[in-house]
Amino acid sequence: MPFIKTDTQAEQKKIQHLIDSDPELKEYADELDIEYEFRQKLILARKQSGLTQKELSKISGLDHRAISRAENNADISPNLKTLIKYIDALGFQLDITPK
C-alpha cells in the first residue's frame, strides 16, 4: 500500500487491516497502488535520464503541466498519447508483459 503515507507503522497496519476487511475497498486500493507505482517509475526514468520536468517538456513537446500531472496527480490519469510522448522522449517504449 505505497500510495498511503502514515506517521507510524501502527497506523499503517490499522489502515491495511481496514482495507483488507472490505473487498471493494481492497480492489480500489490495489488499483491505486498500481497507478502509484507506475507514476514512480515515470519519475525514476526521467531522473535517471538526467532531465528535469521542464527539459522533458521541451524534448517531448508536452506542456510542463502535463508532465507534472502525469507524475503527481492521482486524480487525473494521463492519456495514452501523453504517456507515449513522455516515454518516447526518455528513449523508452511502452511494453506490455504478462503478470
Contacts in CASP RR format, 6 or more apart in sequence:
PFRMAT RR
TARGET T0000
AUTHOR 0000-0000-0000
METHOD contacts of the structure
MODEL  1
MPFIKTDTQAEQKKIQHLIDSDPELKEYADELDIEYEFRQKLILARKQSG
LTQKELSKISGLDHRAISRAENNADISPNLKTLIKYIDALGFQLDITPK
1 12 0 8 1.000
1 15 0 8 1.000
1 16 0 8 1.000
1 19 0 8 1.000
1 29 0 8 1.000
1 33 0 8 1.000
2 33 0 8 1.000
2 36 0 8 1.000
2 37 0 8 1.000
2 40 0 8 1.000
3 29 0 8 1.000
3 32 0 8 1.000
3 33 0 8 1.000
3 35 0 8 1.000
3 36 0 8 1.000
3 74 0 8 1.000
4 12 0 8 1.000
4 15 0 8 1.000
6 12 0 8 1.000
6 15 0 8 1.000
18 25 0 8 1.000
19 25 0 8 1.000
19 26 0 8 1.000
19 29 0 8 1.000
20 26 0 8 1.000
32 74 0 8 1.000
35 74 0 8 1.000
35 77 0 8 1.000
36 74 0 8 1.000
39 70 0 8 1.000
39 71 0 8 1.000
39 72 0 8 1.000
39 74 0 8 1.000
42 70 0 8 1.000
42 71 0 8 1.000
42 86 0 8 1.000
42 87 0 8 1.000
43 71 0 8 1.000
45 87 0 8 1.000
45 90 0 8 1.000
45 92 0 8 1.000
46 53 0 8 1.000
46 56 0 8 1.000
46 71 0 8 1.000
46 90 0 8 1.000
49 56 0 8 1.000
49 90 0 8 1.000
49 91 0 8 1.000
51 59 0 8 1.000
51 90 0 8 1.000
53 64 0 8 1.000
53 67 0 8 1.000
53 68 0 8 1.000
53 71 0 8 1.000
54 64 0 8 1.000
56 62 0 8 1.000
56 67 0 8 1.000
56 86 0 8 1.000
56 89 0 8 1.000
56 90 0 8 1.000
57 63 0 8 1.000
57 64 0 8 1.000
57 66 0 8 1.000
57 67 0 8 1.000
59 89 0 8 1.000
60 67 0 8 1.000
60 85 0 8 1.000
60 86 0 8 1.000
60 88 0 8 1.000
60 89 0 8 1.000
61 85 0 8 1.000
61 89 0 8 1.000
62 82 0 8 1.000
62 85 0 8 1.000
62 86 0 8 1.000
62 89 0 8 1.000
66 78 0 8 1.000
66 82 0 8 1.000
67 86 0 8 1.000
69 76 0 8 1.000
69 78 0 8 1.000
70 78 0 8 1.000
70 82 0 8 1.000
70 83 0 8 1.000
70 86 0 8 1.000
78 86 0 8 1.000
83 94 0 8 1.000
84 94 0 8 1.000
87 93 0 8 1.000
87 94 0 8 1.000
END
